[in-house]
């Protein structure tokens, strides 16, 4: 299982800014290993950002997204101490959820 995502959420003037570094290899299925065999595709297919359980951002990735995707997004309605979580699923049906409190 990949390492945890690194998340920061900060509040300024009523707007919460979230920065996420998702730790994932994101192999596209076209690279070869040292023996010349194709490395199977392995990438995040869907992600969702939630604020206290309410979806504030959702999206899909494909094979063209680089290793360890980095997202920055903003939303209104957050309060210091609220929970922001990032959920994702990859093409192997592996899932991960990481969360942080708004500072």
Secondary structure, DSSP 8 states (H G I E B T S, - for coil): -----EEEEEEETTEEEEEEE-----B-S--B-TTS-B---B-EEEEEEEETTEEEEEEE--TTS-SS-EEEEEEES--TT-EEEEEEEETT--EEEEEEE--
